[in-house]
Amino acid sequence: MKKNYALPLLFILICYSHNANAVDVYPKQANSLKSYEFGQFVKDYMPNANAPKVWSFNTNDSKIIWDKGIERNEYTKQFQKNGYIRINFDNYSLQESSYNNPNSKAEAAWGISYYGDNTKNVDTISINHSEAAGMLSISENGKVKPFHSLIKNAIVYKPVCLYKMFGGNYSIAYELSSPDKKNIYLLETNSEGSGGLSTFYDLFDNKEKLLEYFFDVSDKNENACLII
């Protein structure tokens, strides 16, 4: 009797396809997440024009692996929730720091934190690469800039605030707008040190919270924001 090899062969091809597309991610709990284009990540936090401008601790929950529940930061007195998200910039993703594992080729997930003055509403969202990717080279740092990704997702950015600290350390804020969306604010913070460079991002749902941030980081200097 003639054997039918079609089903076993199909099974092998499916498994090969799955393994070819699989990506190791650090930390491992982020393996189950899909990678998120930065511009789309930002756009998903821009409320629709006719919607209430409110983020909660459950906003975009399915895109995030949470580490713990909501906790109160005793230093800032704010409530926060921390987790991980996979972010790419025009299909470029950071790799796990060689300090964590010299032989790793795993993708580095970004840390994400939600902050709010109570347990219901969130007013600031932060992402950073420091835990998984560590400090970056000049080349790596240049590949995680937001502009092309924002434009690709029909988001217009307008510089509204610049705070120069020292050396290559500075923060610049942008007002973001997009058709049928309410405006929000994106803060890009750049720093350099002996170990390399870093770029972190914060989203603010209103100008008041953005200005509060600048007032705090500049040690109560009301002139820290040079543009607004």
PyRosetta script that sets phi, psi and omega in degrees:
from pyrosetta import init, pose_from_sequence

init()
pose = pose_from_sequence("MKKNYALPLLFILICYSHNANAVDVYPKQANSLKSYEFGQFVKDYMPNANAPKVWSFNTNDSKIIWDKGIERNEYTKQFQKNGYIRINFDNYSLQESSYNNPNSKAEAAWGISYYGDNTKNVDTISINHSEAAGMLSISENGKVKPFHSLIKNAIVYKPVCLYKMFGGNYSIAYELSSPDKKNIYLLETNSEGSGGLSTFYDLFDNKEKLLEYFFDVSDKNENACLII")
pose.set_psi(1, 137.3)
pose.set_omega(1, -178.0)
pose.set_phi(2, -74.0)
pose.set_psi(2, 128.4)
pose.set_omega(2, -179.5)
pose.set_phi(3, -80.0)
pose.set_psi(3, 147.7)
pose.set_omega(3, 178.4)
pose.set_phi(4, -103.1)
pose.set_psi(4, 108.9)
pose.set_omega(4, -178.3)
pose.set_phi(5, -94.5)
pose.set_psi(5, 1.7)
pose.set_omega(5, -173.0)
pose.set_phi(6, -63.4)
pose.set_psi(6, -46.7)
pose.set_omega(6, -175.7)
pose.set_phi(7, -67.8)
pose.set_psi(7, -46.9)
pose.set_omega(7, 176.4)
pose.set_phi(8, -59.9)
pose.set_psi(8, -40.0)
pose.set_omega(8, 179.9)
pose.set_phi(9, -64.3)
pose.set_psi(9, -41.1)
pose.set_omega(9, 177.8)
pose.set_phi(10, -61.9)
pose.set_psi(10, -40.5)
pose.set_omega(10, 179.4)
pose.set_phi(11, -62.4)
pose.set_psi(11, -42.2)
pose.set_omega(11, -179.8)
pose.set_phi(12, -64.1)
pose.set_psi(12, -41.9)
pose.set_omega(12, -179.7)
pose.set_phi(13, -64.4)
pose.set_psi(13, -41.0)
pose.set_omega(13, 178.4)
pose.set_phi(14, -62.6)
pose.set_psi(14, -44.8)
pose.set_omega(14, -179.7)
pose.set_phi(15, -64.3)
pose.set_psi(15, -40.4)
pose.set_omega(15, 178.9)
pose.set_phi(16, -63.8)
pose.set_psi(16, -42.9)
pose.set_omega(16, 179.6)
pose.set_phi(17, -62.3)
pose.set_psi(17, -41.9)
pose.set_omega(17, -179.4)
pose.set_phi(18, -63.3)
pose.set_psi(18, -45.3)
pose.set_omega(18, -177.3)
pose.set_phi(19, -69.1)
pose.set_psi(19, -33.0)
pose.set_omega(19, -179.7)
pose.set_phi(20, -66.8)
pose.set_psi(20, -30.5)
pose.set_omega(20, -178.1)
pose.set_phi(21, -93.2)
pose.set_psi(21, -11.0)
pose.set_omega(21, -177.0)
pose.set_phi(22, -71.1)
pose.set_psi(22, 144.3)
pose.set_omega(22, 179.9)
pose.set_phi(23, -131.1)
pose.set_psi(23, 129.9)
pose.set_omega(23, 173.5)
pose.set_phi(24, -75.7)
pose.set_psi(24, 136.6)
pose.set_omega(24, -178.1)
pose.set_phi(25, -127.2)
pose.set_psi(25, 140.0)
pose.set_omega(25, 173.7)
pose.set_phi(26, -112.6)
pose.set_psi(26, 129.9)
pose.set_omega(26, -2.7)
pose.set_phi(27, -72.8)
pose.set_psi(27, 159.7)
pose.set_omega(27, -170.3)
pose.set_phi(28, -61.2)
pose.set_psi(28, -29.2)
pose.set_omega(28, -178.5)
pose.set_phi(29, -64.9)
pose.set_psi(29, -14.4)
pose.set_omega(29, 178.3)
pose.set_phi(30, -88.0)
pose.set_psi(30, -1.0)
pose.set_omega(30, -179.1)
pose.set_phi(31, -58.3)
pose.set_psi(31, -31.5)
pose.set_omega(31, -175.1)
pose.set_phi(32, -78.2)
pose.set_psi(32, -9.6)
pose.set_omega(32, -176.7)
pose.set_phi(33, -84.8)
pose.set_psi(33, 150.6)
pose.set_omega(33, 170.8)
pose.set_phi(34, -87.7)
pose.set_psi(34, 148.6)
pose.set_omega(34, 179.0)
pose.set_phi(35, -72.5)
pose.set_psi(35, 143.8)
pose.set_omega(35, -168.3)
pose.set_phi(36, -119.8)
pose.set_psi(36, 116.5)
pose.set_omega(36, 175.1)
pose.set_phi(37, -59.8)
pose.set_psi(37, 133.0)
pose.set_omega(37, -173.8)
pose.set_phi(38, -55.3)
pose.set_psi(38, -46.9)
pose.set_omega(38, -179.2)
pose.set_phi(39, -61.0)
pose.set_psi(39, -37.5)
pose.set_omega(39, 177.8)
pose.set_phi(40, -70.8)
pose.set_psi(40, -37.3)
pose.set_omega(40, 174.8)
pose.set_phi(41, -54.8)
pose.set_psi(41, -48.9)
pose.set_omega(41, 179.9)
pose.set_phi(42, -63.8)
pose.set_psi(42, -45.0)
pose.set_omega(42, -175.5)
pose.set_phi(43, -62.7)
pose.set_psi(43, -33.4)
pose.set_omega(43, 180.0)
pose.set_phi(44, -67.6)
pose.set_psi(44, -14.3)
pose.set_omega(44, 176.5)
pose.set_phi(45, -99.8)
pose.set_psi(45, 1.0)
pose.set_omega(45, 177.2)
pose.set_phi(46, -90.6)
pose.set_psi(46, 110.8)
pose.set_omega(46, -177.2)
pose.set_phi(47, -62.1)
pose.set_psi(47, 149.0)
pose.set_omega(47, 173.4)
pose.set_phi(48, -59.7)
pose.set_psi(48, 151.5)
pose.set_omega(48, -174.0)
pose.set_phi(49, -56.8)
pose.set_psi(49, -33.4)
pose.set_omega(49, -177.0)
pose.set_phi(50, -101.7)
pose.set_psi(50, 13.2)
pose.set_omega(50, -178.0)
pose.set_phi(51, -103.9)
pose.set_psi(51, 156.4)
pose.set_omega(51, 174.5)
pose.set_phi(52, -61.4)
pose.set_psi(52, 141.5)
pose.set_omega(52, -177.8)
pose.set_phi(53, -89.1)
pose.set_psi(53, 72.6)
pose.set_omega(53, -174.4)
pose.set_phi(54, -135.2)
pose.set_psi(54, 127.8)
pose.set_omega(54, 168.4)
pose.set_phi(55, -102.4)
pose.set_psi(55, 147.0)
pose.set_omega(55, 175.9)
pose.set_phi(56, -123.6)
pose.set_psi(56, 176.5)
pose.set_omega(56, 178.2)
pose.set_phi(57, -74.1)
pose.set_psi(57, -2.1)
pose.set_omega(57, 176.3)
pose.set_phi(58, -107.9)
pose.set_psi(58, 0.2)
pose.set_omega(58, -177.8)
pose.set_phi(59, -60.5)
pose.set_psi(59, 130.3)
pose.set_omega(59, 179.2)
pose.set_phi(60, 53.6)
pose.set_psi(60, 35.8)
pose.set_omega(60, -176.9)
pose.set_phi(61, -55.1)
pose.set_psi(61, -37.3)
pose.set_omega(61, -172.7)
pose.set_phi(62, -70.1)
pose.set_psi(62, -15.1)
pose.set_omega(62, -178.7)
pose.set_phi(63, -91.5)
pose.set_psi(63, -1.1)
pose.set_omega(63, -169.5)
pose.set_phi(64, -128.6)
pose.set_psi(64, 141.7)
pose.set_omega(64, 167.8)
pose.set_phi(65, -101.3)
pose.set_psi(65, 114.0)
pose.set_omega(65, -177.3)
pose.set_phi(66, -85.1)
pose.set_psi(66, 141.0)
pose.set_omega(66, 179.3)
pose.set_phi(67, -79.0)
pose.set_psi(67, -48.7)
pose.set_omega(67, 179.8)
pose.set_phi(68, -142.9)
pose.set_psi(68, -176.3)
pose.set_omega(68, 175.6)
pose.set_phi(69, -83.6)
pose.set_psi(69, -163.0)
pose.set_omega(69, -179.7)
pose.set_phi(70, -72.6)
pose.set_psi(70, 132.0)
pose.set_omega(70, 178.7)
pose.set_phi(71, -128.0)
pose.set_psi(71, 156.4)
pose.set_omega(71, 176.4)
pose.set_phi(72, -100.7)
pose.set_psi(72, 125.0)
pose.set_omega(72, 177.4)
pose.set_phi(73, -80.8)
pose.set_psi(73, 115.1)
pose.set_omega(73, -174.8)
pose.set_phi(74, -69.4)
pose.set_psi(74, -20.2)
pose.set_omega(74, 179.8)
pose.set_phi(75, -81.7)
pose.set_psi(75, -49.1)
pose.set_omega(75, -177.7)
pose.set_phi(76, -88.9)
pose.set_psi(76, -16.0)
pose.set_omega(76, -176.2)
pose.set_phi(77, 68.0)
pose.set_psi(77, 10.3)
pose.set_omega(77, 177.2)
pose.set_phi(78, -93.0)
pose.set_psi(78, 160.7)
pose.set_omega(78, 172.0)
pose.set_phi(79, -92.5)
pose.set_psi(79, 143.0)
pose.set_omega(79, -178.5)
pose.set_phi(80, -147.3)
pose.set_psi(80, 160.0)
pose.set_omega(80, 179.0)
pose.set_phi(81, -141.2)
pose.set_psi(81, 129.7)
pose.set_omega(81, -172.8)
pose.set_phi(82, -117.3)
pose.set_psi(82, 145.3)
pose.set_omega(82, 178.4)
pose.set_phi(83, -163.3)
pose.set_psi(83, -157.9)
pose.set_omega(83, -178.3)
pose.set_phi(84, -134.0)
pose.set_psi(84, 148.9)
pose.set_omega(84, 178.9)
pose.set_phi(85, -144.9)
pose.set_psi(85, 146.4)
pose.set_omega(85, 177.3)
pose.set_phi(86, -94.0)
pose.set_psi(86, 122.8)
pose.set_omega(86, -177.2)
pose.set_phi(87, -123.6)
pose.set_psi(87, 137.9)
pose.set_omega(87, 171.4)
pose.set_phi(88, -130.2)
pose.set_psi(88, 154.7)
pose.set_omega(88, 178.8)
pose.set_phi(89, -118.1)
pose.set_psi(89, 103.8)
pose.set_omega(89, -176.0)
pose.set_phi(90, 51.7)
pose.set_psi(90, 46.2)
pose.set_omega(90, 177.8)
pose.set_phi(91, 72.4)
pose.set_psi(91, 7.8)
pose.set_omega(91, 174.6)
pose.set_phi(92, -96.1)
pose.set_psi(92, 128.9)
pose.set_omega(92, 178.3)
pose.set_phi(93, -123.1)
pose.set_psi(93, 143.9)
pose.set_omega(93, 176.4)
pose.set_phi(94, -71.4)
pose.set_psi(94, 156.2)
pose.set_omega(94, 176.7)
pose.set_phi(95, -105.3)
pose.set_psi(95, 156.3)
pose.set_omega(95, 177.5)
pose.set_phi(96, -56.6)
pose.set_psi(96, 140.8)
pose.set_omega(96, -178.9)
pose.set_phi(97, -61.2)
pose.set_psi(97, 139.3)
pose.set_omega(97, 176.9)
pose.set_phi(98, -66.9)
pose.set_psi(98, -18.9)
pose.set_omega(98, 175.7)
pose.set_phi(99, -69.4)
pose.set_psi(99, -31.4)
pose.set_omega(99, 176.1)
pose.set_phi(100, -73.7)
pose.set_psi(100, -44.7)
pose.set_omega(100, -176.8)
pose.set_phi(101, -155.8)
pose.set_psi(101, 105.1)
pose.set_omega(101, -174.9)
pose.set_phi(102, -59.2)
pose.set_psi(102, -25.9)
pose.set_omega(102, -175.7)
pose.set_phi(103, -101.7)
pose.set_psi(103, 3.7)
pose.set_omega(103, -174.7)
pose.set_phi(104, -76.2)
pose.set_psi(104, 142.2)
pose.set_omega(104, 170.5)
pose.set_phi(105, -118.1)
pose.set_psi(105, 18.7)
pose.set_omega(105, -176.6)
pose.set_phi(106, -72.0)
pose.set_psi(106, 149.0)
pose.set_omega(106, 172.7)
pose.set_phi(107, -70.9)
pose.set_psi(107, 142.9)
pose.set_omega(107, 177.4)
pose.set_phi(108, -93.9)
pose.set_psi(108, 118.9)
pose.set_omega(108, 172.9)
pose.set_phi(109, -72.4)
pose.set_psi(109, 153.7)
pose.set_omega(109, 175.8)
pose.set_phi(110, -92.0)
pose.set_psi(110, 141.6)
pose.set_omega(110, 171.2)
pose.set_phi(111, -75.4)
pose.set_psi(111, 142.5)
pose.set_omega(111, 178.4)
pose.set_phi(112, -132.2)
pose.set_psi(112, 139.3)
pose.set_omega(112, 180.0)
pose.set_phi(113, -134.2)
pose.set_psi(113, 136.7)
pose.set_omega(113, 172.2)
pose.set_phi(114, -103.5)
pose.set_psi(114, 139.4)
pose.set_omega(114, 179.2)
pose.set_phi(115, -129.9)
pose.set_psi(115, 142.3)
pose.set_omega(115, 176.7)
pose.set_phi(116, -157.0)
pose.set_psi(116, 160.9)
pose.set_omega(116, 179.8)
pose.set_phi(117, -81.3)
pose.set_psi(117, -10.4)
pose.set_omega(117, 175.7)
pose.set_phi(118, -145.4)
pose.set_psi(118, -178.3)
pose.set_omega(118, -175.2)
pose.set_phi(119, -87.2)
pose.set_psi(119, 3.6)
pose.set_omega(119, -178.2)
pose.set_phi(120, -105.3)
pose.set_psi(120, -50.8)
pose.set_omega(120, -173.4)
pose.set_phi(121, -106.1)
pose.set_psi(121, 142.8)
pose.set_omega(121, 177.5)
pose.set_phi(122, -111.4)
pose.set_psi(122, 135.0)
pose.set_omega(122, 179.4)
pose.set_phi(123, -118.5)
pose.set_psi(123, -12.0)
pose.set_omega(123, 179.8)
pose.set_phi(124, -139.4)
pose.set_psi(124, 136.5)
pose.set_omega(124, 177.3)
pose.set_phi(125, -127.7)
pose.set_psi(125, 128.3)
pose.set_omega(125, -176.0)
pose.set_phi(126, -121.7)
pose.set_psi(126, 140.5)
pose.set_omega(126, 170.1)
pose.set_phi(127, -127.3)
pose.set_psi(127, 142.6)
pose.set_omega(127, 179.0)
pose.set_phi(128, -149.0)
pose.set_psi(128, 157.0)
pose.set_omega(128, -175.6)
pose.set_phi(129, -107.0)
pose.set_psi(129, 1.8)
pose.set_omega(129, -165.7)
pose.set_phi(130, -64.3)
pose.set_psi(130, -38.8)
pose.set_omega(130, -175.3)
pose.set_phi(131, -67.8)
pose.set_psi(131, -45.5)
pose.set_omega(131, -174.4)
pose.set_phi(132, -91.3)
pose.set_psi(132, -40.3)
pose.set_omega(132, -175.1)
pose.set_phi(133, -100.3)
pose.set_psi(133, -16.3)
pose.set_omega(133, -178.1)
pose.set_phi(134, 67.4)
pose.set_psi(134, -156.1)
pose.set_omega(134, 176.5)
pose.set_phi(135, -75.2)
pose.set_psi(135, 154.4)
pose.set_omega(135, -173.0)
pose.set_phi(136, -111.6)
pose.set_psi(136, 155.0)
pose.set_omega(136, 171.4)
pose.set_phi(137, -76.8)
pose.set_psi(137, 170.2)
pose.set_omega(137, 177.5)
pose.set_phi(138, -59.5)
pose.set_psi(138, -42.3)
pose.set_omega(138, 179.9)
pose.set_phi(139, -63.9)
pose.set_psi(139, -47.6)
pose.set_omega(139, -180.0)
pose.set_phi(140, -61.8)
pose.set_psi(140, -44.5)
pose.set_omega(140, -177.6)
pose.set_phi(141, -63.0)
pose.set_psi(141, -36.8)
pose.set_omega(141, 179.4)
pose.set_phi(142, -67.9)
pose.set_psi(142, -21.8)
pose.set_omega(142, -177.4)
pose.set_phi(143, -89.1)
pose.set_psi(143, -5.6)
pose.set_omega(143, 179.8)
pose.set_phi(144, -111.9)
pose.set_psi(144, 31.7)
pose.set_omega(144, 175.0)
pose.set_phi(145, -86.2)
pose.set_psi(145, 150.6)
pose.set_omega(145, -166.3)
pose.set_phi(146, -88.0)
pose.set_psi(146, -17.0)
pose.set_omega(146, -159.6)
pose.set_phi(147, -64.9)
pose.set_psi(147, -50.2)
pose.set_omega(147, -177.5)
pose.set_phi(148, -63.7)
pose.set_psi(148, -39.0)
pose.set_omega(148, -179.9)
pose.set_phi(149, -66.5)
pose.set_psi(149, -37.6)
pose.set_omega(149, 177.1)
pose.set_phi(150, -65.2)
pose.set_psi(150, -46.7)
pose.set_omega(150, -179.4)
pose.set_phi(151, -60.4)
pose.set_psi(151, -42.3)
pose.set_omega(151, -178.9)
pose.set_phi(152, -60.2)
pose.set_psi(152, -27.4)
pose.set_omega(152, -179.7)
pose.set_phi(153, -102.6)
pose.set_psi(153, 23.7)
pose.set_omega(153, 174.4)
pose.set_phi(154, 59.2)
pose.set_psi(154, 39.4)
pose.set_omega(154, 177.1)
pose.set_phi(155, -111.2)
pose.set_psi(155, 124.6)
pose.set_omega(155, 177.5)
pose.set_phi(156, -93.4)
pose.set_psi(156, 131.5)
pose.set_omega(156, 179.6)
pose.set_phi(157, -116.0)
pose.set_psi(157, 135.9)
pose.set_omega(157, 179.3)
pose.set_phi(158, -127.7)
pose.set_psi(158, 118.9)
pose.set_omega(158, 178.3)
pose.set_phi(159, -60.8)
pose.set_psi(159, 131.5)
pose.set_omega(159, -178.8)
pose.set_phi(160, -127.9)
pose.set_psi(160, -12.2)
pose.set_omega(160, -175.2)
pose.set_phi(161, -159.3)
pose.set_psi(161, 138.0)
pose.set_omega(161, 177.4)
pose.set_phi(162, -136.6)
pose.set_psi(162, 130.4)
pose.set_omega(162, 174.5)
pose.set_phi(163, -126.8)
pose.set_psi(163, 111.5)
pose.set_omega(163, 179.3)
pose.set_phi(164, -91.7)
pose.set_psi(164, 122.4)
pose.set_omega(164, -179.4)
pose.set_phi(165, -93.1)
pose.set_psi(165, -87.2)
pose.set_omega(165, 177.7)
pose.set_phi(166, -154.3)
pose.set_psi(166, 152.1)
pose.set_omega(166, -179.3)
pose.set_phi(167, 56.9)
pose.set_psi(167, -130.3)
pose.set_omega(167, 178.4)
pose.set_phi(168, -95.1)
pose.set_psi(168, 23.6)
pose.set_omega(168, -177.6)
pose.set_phi(169, -102.0)
pose.set_psi(169, 120.0)
pose.set_omega(169, 179.6)
pose.set_phi(170, -159.2)
pose.set_psi(170, 160.6)
pose.set_omega(170, 174.1)
pose.set_phi(171, -124.8)
pose.set_psi(171, 138.0)
pose.set_omega(171, 175.7)
pose.set_phi(172, -132.9)
pose.set_psi(172, 133.7)
pose.set_omega(172, -177.4)
pose.set_phi(173, -110.0)
pose.set_psi(173, 147.1)
pose.set_omega(173, 179.6)
pose.set_phi(174, -127.2)
pose.set_psi(174, 138.4)
pose.set_omega(174, 167.9)
pose.set_phi(175, -86.2)
pose.set_psi(175, 128.0)
pose.set_omega(175, -176.5)
pose.set_phi(176, -107.0)
pose.set_psi(176, 136.1)
pose.set_omega(176, 176.9)
pose.set_phi(177, -137.7)
pose.set_psi(177, 152.5)
pose.set_omega(177, 179.6)
pose.set_phi(178, -157.4)
pose.set_psi(178, 148.7)
pose.set_omega(178, -178.9)
pose.set_phi(179, -54.4)
pose.set_psi(179, 133.7)
pose.set_omega(179, 177.1)
pose.set_phi(180, 65.7)
pose.set_psi(180, 19.0)
pose.set_omega(180, 178.3)
pose.set_phi(181, -125.1)
pose.set_psi(181, 152.0)
pose.set_omega(181, 172.3)
pose.set_phi(182, -81.6)
pose.set_psi(182, 149.2)
pose.set_omega(182, -179.2)
pose.set_phi(183, -71.7)
pose.set_psi(183, 143.9)
pose.set_omega(183, 170.1)
pose.set_phi(184, -133.6)
pose.set_psi(184, -178.7)
pose.set_omega(184, -177.1)
pose.set_phi(185, -123.9)
pose.set_psi(185, 136.0)
pose.set_omega(185, 177.6)
pose.set_phi(186, -113.7)
pose.set_psi(186, 128.3)
pose.set_omega(186, 177.3)
pose.set_phi(187, -110.3)
pose.set_psi(187, 125.4)
pose.set_omega(187, 175.9)
pose.set_phi(188, -108.4)
pose.set_psi(188, 120.2)
pose.set_omega(188, 179.9)
pose.set_phi(189, -113.7)
pose.set_psi(189, 124.2)
pose.set_omega(189, -179.0)
pose.set_phi(190, -114.6)
pose.set_psi(190, 137.8)
pose.set_omega(190, 177.6)
pose.set_phi(191, -142.5)
pose.set_psi(191, 156.1)
pose.set_omega(191, 177.4)
pose.set_phi(192, -136.8)
pose.set_psi(192, 149.6)
pose.set_omega(192, 178.4)
pose.set_phi(193, -153.5)
pose.set_psi(193, -174.3)
pose.set_omega(193, -177.6)
pose.set_phi(194, -64.8)
pose.set_psi(194, -24.0)
pose.set_omega(194, -178.3)
pose.set_phi(195, -89.7)
pose.set_psi(195, -6.7)
pose.set_omega(195, -179.7)
pose.set_phi(196, 136.8)
pose.set_psi(196, -155.1)
pose.set_omega(196, -174.9)
pose.set_phi(197, -118.2)
pose.set_psi(197, 164.2)
pose.set_omega(197, 174.4)
pose.set_phi(198, -151.5)
pose.set_psi(198, 151.3)
pose.set_omega(198, 175.3)
pose.set_phi(199, -134.8)
pose.set_psi(199, 121.9)
pose.set_omega(199, 179.1)
pose.set_phi(200, -118.0)
pose.set_psi(200, 156.7)
pose.set_omega(200, -178.1)
pose.set_phi(201, -130.5)
pose.set_psi(201, 141.0)
pose.set_omega(201, 173.6)
pose.set_phi(202, -128.9)
pose.set_psi(202, 141.8)
pose.set_omega(202, 171.9)
pose.set_phi(203, -110.9)
pose.set_psi(203, 136.0)
pose.set_omega(203, 177.1)
pose.set_phi(204, -121.6)
pose.set_psi(204, 139.4)
pose.set_omega(204, -178.0)
pose.set_phi(205, -85.3)
pose.set_psi(205, -8.9)
pose.set_omega(205, 177.7)
pose.set_phi(206, -155.8)
pose.set_psi(206, 161.4)
pose.set_omega(206, -176.1)
pose.set_phi(207, -65.4)
pose.set_psi(207, -34.3)
pose.set_omega(207, -177.8)
pose.set_phi(208, -59.7)
pose.set_psi(208, -44.3)
pose.set_omega(208, -180.0)
pose.set_phi(209, -66.6)
pose.set_psi(209, -36.5)
pose.set_omega(209, 176.6)
pose.set_phi(210, -61.9)
pose.set_psi(210, -46.4)
pose.set_omega(210, -179.0)
pose.set_phi(211, -66.5)
pose.set_psi(211, -35.2)
pose.set_omega(211, 175.2)
pose.set_phi(212, -58.9)
pose.set_psi(212, -41.8)
pose.set_omega(212, 179.2)
pose.set_phi(213, -60.3)
pose.set_psi(213, -49.3)
pose.set_omega(213, -178.3)
pose.set_phi(214, -63.8)
pose.set_psi(214, -36.3)
pose.set_omega(214, 179.1)
pose.set_phi(215, -64.7)
pose.set_psi(215, -36.1)
pose.set_omega(215, -179.5)
pose.set_phi(216, -74.7)
pose.set_psi(216, -49.6)
pose.set_omega(216, -174.8)
pose.set_phi(217, -70.0)
pose.set_psi(217, -22.6)
pose.set_omega(217, -178.8)
pose.set_phi(218, -93.1)
pose.set_psi(218, 15.7)
pose.set_omega(218, 178.9)
pose.set_phi(219, 58.6)
pose.set_psi(219, 48.7)
pose.set_omega(219, 174.8)
pose.set_phi(220, 68.3)
pose.set_psi(220, 24.1)
pose.set_omega(220, 177.9)
pose.set_phi(221, -85.0)
pose.set_psi(221, 108.5)
pose.set_omega(221, -175.4)
pose.set_phi(222, -67.5)
pose.set_psi(222, -16.7)
pose.set_omega(222, -179.7)
pose.set_phi(223, -97.2)
pose.set_psi(223, 10.8)
pose.set_omega(223, -177.2)
pose.set_phi(224, -63.6)
pose.set_psi(224, -35.3)
pose.set_omega(224, 179.6)
pose.set_phi(225, -84.7)
pose.set_psi(225, 111.0)
pose.set_omega(225, -167.7)
pose.set_phi(226, -86.3)
pose.set_psi(226, -15.2)
pose.set_omega(226, -172.3)
pose.set_phi(227, -108.8)
pose.set_psi(227, -48.9)
pose.set_omega(227, -176.7)
pose.set_phi(228, -63.4)
pose.dump_pdb("model.pdb")
